[in-house]
Amino acid sequence: MHSIQVKSTLDSYTARTTYNQLDITITEVGCDCQYLLWVNPSHSTPTIAVGTPLTENVPIPTADDSQKTTINDFQKCYESSGTCATTGSFLASTGIKYDDGSTSGGVTLPSWITYTSSGSTTQPITINPPDGTYVGTHTLFATFTSTHGADPTYNAFVFSVTCQVASFALPSNPADVTYTLFTSSLEVDLTSLVYV
């Protein structure tokens, strides 16, 4: 603690002077990691074929500690090789949402997109469109629940679902066709042959 004397005088009566003691307590700031910022990542843009599941990690934001140069109690966290944890996770119920095109912030994931919260920064998600009704472009929003700082919400995936033929099953041959020379033309109906 430091003490100083504050001298007070009156403008019209300068001979009247008083001194008041002012005690100043100087304390050290504590560490406050709430000022850690997050920079949203670029979204992933995979192309997924119907019936072919894709498992990929959710893109994670990057920590930004630039405010330590201007905020003392944030800077304190980085003294003596200290740091603020740049970890977090995606919560099971709210971490990943599906953009249905009309609901702000998205909706619960459809059954063909699944993940179980890993409780850590690395989070795998599986996208498995079952049929051609899902062909098109889809968007997933992510909310990263960070250990420190505000939780960022961003576009994590903008992916395309396509349909491709992996193989054909040939139809069985038609019944044997017999043609007698010099008779009228023979027409063979092949409309029943179906390639699967």
Backbone hydrogen bonds in HBPLUS format (Angstrom, degrees):
<---DONOR---> <-ACCEPTOR-->    atom                        ^
c    i                          cat <-CA-CA->   ^        H-A-AA   ^      H-
h    n   atom  resd res      DA  || num        DHA   H-A  angle D-A-AA Bond
n    s   type  num  typ     dist DA aas  dist angle  dist       angle   num
A0002-HIS N   A0024-ILE O   2.76 MM  22  5.07 170.9  1.77 153.4 156.4     1
A0024-ILE N   A0002-HIS O   2.56 MM  22  5.07 178.1  1.57 169.6 170.3     2
A0004-ILE N   A0022-LEU O   2.91 MM  18  5.25 157.5  1.96 140.8 148.0     3
A0022-LEU N   A0004-ILE O   2.71 MM  18  5.25 167.5  1.73 161.6 165.1     4
A0006-VAL N   A0020-ASN O   2.72 MM  14  5.11 168.9  1.73 150.5 154.0     5
A0020-ASN N   A0006-VAL O   2.96 MM  14  5.11 156.2  2.02 135.5 143.0     6
A0008-SER N   A0018-THR O   2.83 MM  10  5.27 165.1  1.86 157.8 161.1     7
A0018-THR N   A0008-SER O   2.93 MM  10  5.27 160.2  1.97 150.3 156.8     8
A0016-ARG N   A0013-TYR O   2.98 MM   3  5.66 158.4  2.02 118.4 125.0     9
A0032-ASP N   A0073-ASP O   2.86 MM  41  5.48 145.3  1.99 137.7 136.8    10
A0036-LEU N   A0033-CYS O   3.15 MM   3  5.83 165.2  2.17 125.5 125.8    11
A0037-LEU N   A0064-ASP O   3.02 MM  27  4.87 164.1  2.05 152.1 148.9    12
A0064-ASP N   A0037-LEU O   2.83 MM  27  4.87 155.1  1.89 138.0 134.9    13
A0039-VAL N   A0062-THR O   2.79 MM  23  5.08 162.7  1.82 148.5 154.5    14
A0062-THR N   A0039-VAL O   2.93 MM  23  5.08 156.4  1.99 144.3 147.5    15
A0044-SER N   A0156-ALA O   2.82 MM 112  6.16 163.3  1.85 151.4 145.8    16
A0158-VAL N   A0044-SER O   2.92 MM 114  6.26 162.2  1.95 170.9 174.8    17
A0160-SER N   A0046-PRO O   3.06 MM 114  6.54 157.2  2.11 153.5 159.7    18
A0048-ILE N   A0160-SER O   2.75 MM 112  6.12 167.5  1.76 166.7 170.0    19
A0162-THR N   A0048-ILE O   2.82 MM 114  6.08 159.1  1.86 146.4 152.9    20
A0052-THR N   A0049-ALA O   3.02 MM   3  5.40 153.2  2.10 138.3 136.0    21
A0050-VAL N   A0162-THR O   2.81 MM 112  6.12 144.4  1.93 162.9 174.2    22
A0051-GLY N   A0129-PRO O   2.77 MM  78  5.88 163.8  1.80 172.8 178.0    23
A0054-LEU N   A0127-ILE O   2.89 MM  73  5.29 159.9  1.93 146.6 152.8    24
A0127-ILE N   A0054-LEU O   2.82 MM  73  5.29 160.8  1.86 154.6 159.3    25
A0056-GLU N   A0125-ILE O   2.99 MM  69  5.62 156.3  2.05 157.9 160.5    26
A0125-ILE N   A0056-GLU O   2.91 MM  69  5.62 148.7  2.01 142.0 149.6    27
A0058-VAL N   A0123-GLN O   2.80 MM  65  5.60 160.1  1.84 156.8 159.9    28
A0068-LYS N   A0065-ASP O   3.16 MM   3  6.03 167.1  2.17 126.6 129.0    29
A0069-THR N   A0066-SER O   3.39 MM   3  6.33 176.1  2.39 122.6 123.7    30
A0070-THR N   A0067-GLN O   3.10 MM   3  5.47 158.8  2.14 109.9 116.4    31
A0071-ILE N   A0067-GLN O   3.02 MM   4  6.05 140.8  2.17 157.7 168.7    32
A0074-PHE N   A0071-ILE O   3.12 MM   3  5.41 137.5  2.30 104.9 117.1    33
A0075-GLN N   A0071-ILE O   2.87 MM   4  6.14 155.9  1.93 154.5 162.6    34
A0076-LYS N   A0072-ASN O   2.91 MM   4  6.15 145.5  2.03 149.4 158.9    35
A0077-CYS N   A0074-PHE O   3.13 MM   3  5.53 139.3  2.30 106.0 115.8    36
A0078-TYR N   A0075-GLN O   2.94 MM   3  5.49 153.0  2.01 115.7 123.7    37
A0079-GLU N   A0076-LYS O   3.24 MM   3  5.41 171.2  2.25 110.9 112.7    38
A0082-GLY N   A0079-GLU O   3.00 MM   3  5.37 146.1  2.12 108.7 119.0    39
A0147-THR N   A0087-THR O   2.90 MM  60  5.62 165.4  1.92 144.4 140.7    40
A0089-SER N   A0145-THR O   2.99 MM  56  5.32 149.8  2.08 131.2 138.9    41
A0145-THR N   A0089-SER O   2.80 MM  56  5.32 152.2  1.88 172.9 169.9    42
A0095-GLY N   A0091-LEU O   2.85 MM   4  4.39 140.0  2.01 127.0 130.0    43
A0143-THR N   A0095-GLY O   2.77 MM  48  4.92 153.8  1.84 143.2 148.0    44
A0097-LYS N   A0141-PHE O   2.85 MM  44  5.06 160.8  1.89 142.7 148.6    45
A0141-PHE N   A0097-LYS O   2.79 MM  44  5.06 154.7  1.85 144.3 151.7    46
A0098-TYR N   A0107-VAL O   2.79 MM   9  5.16 167.2  1.81 153.7 154.0    47
A0107-VAL N   A0098-TYR O   2.75 MM   9  5.16 155.8  1.81 142.2 147.7    48
A0099-ASP N   A0139-THR O   3.00 MM  40  5.42 167.4  2.02 159.3 155.1    49
A0106-GLY N   A0103-THR O   3.00 MM   3  5.31 163.0  2.03 128.7 130.8    50
A0113-ILE N   A0110-PRO O   3.08 MM   3  5.74 166.7  2.10 124.8 126.6    51
A0128-ASN N   A0112-TRP O   2.82 MM  16  5.20 167.1  1.83 166.0 168.8    52
A0114-THR N   A0126-THR O   2.89 MM  12  5.31 157.8  1.94 153.7 159.4    53
A0126-THR N   A0114-THR O   2.85 MM  12  5.31 176.1  1.85 165.1 166.4    54
A0134-TYR N   A0131-ASP O   3.33 MM   3  6.40 171.6  2.34 127.9 129.4    55
A0135-VAL N   A0132-GLY O   3.21 MM   3  5.36 169.6  2.23 111.6 112.7    56
A0136-GLY N   A0161-VAL O   3.07 MM  25  5.26 151.3  2.16 130.0 136.5    57
A0161-VAL N   A0136-GLY O   2.77 MM  25  5.26 162.5  1.80 156.3 162.3    58
A0138-HIS N   A0159-PHE O   2.81 MM  21  5.40 162.1  1.84 160.5 166.8    59
A0159-PHE N   A0138-HIS O   2.86 MM  21  5.40 134.7  2.06 150.3 160.2    60
A0140-LEU N   A0157-PHE O   2.89 MM  17  5.06 155.6  1.95 142.1 146.1    61
A0156-ALA N   A0140-LEU O   2.88 MM  16  5.72 155.5  1.94 151.9 159.8    62
A0157-PHE N   A0140-LEU O   3.35 MM  17  5.06 165.2  2.37 133.9 136.5    63
A0142-ALA N   A0154-TYR O   2.84 MM  12  5.53 163.2  1.87 163.5 169.3    64
A0154-TYR N   A0142-ALA O   2.95 MM  12  5.53 153.2  2.02 152.4 161.0    65
A0144-PHE N   A0152-PRO O   3.00 MM   8  5.68 155.5  2.06 168.3 170.5    66
A0196-VAL N   A0169-ALA O   3.18 MM  27  4.98 158.1  2.23 141.2 142.1    67
A0183-THR N   A0180-THR O   3.21 MM   3  5.88 146.5  2.33 140.4 139.0    68
A0193-LEU N   A0190-LEU O   3.07 MM   3  5.68 165.7  2.09 119.3 123.9    69
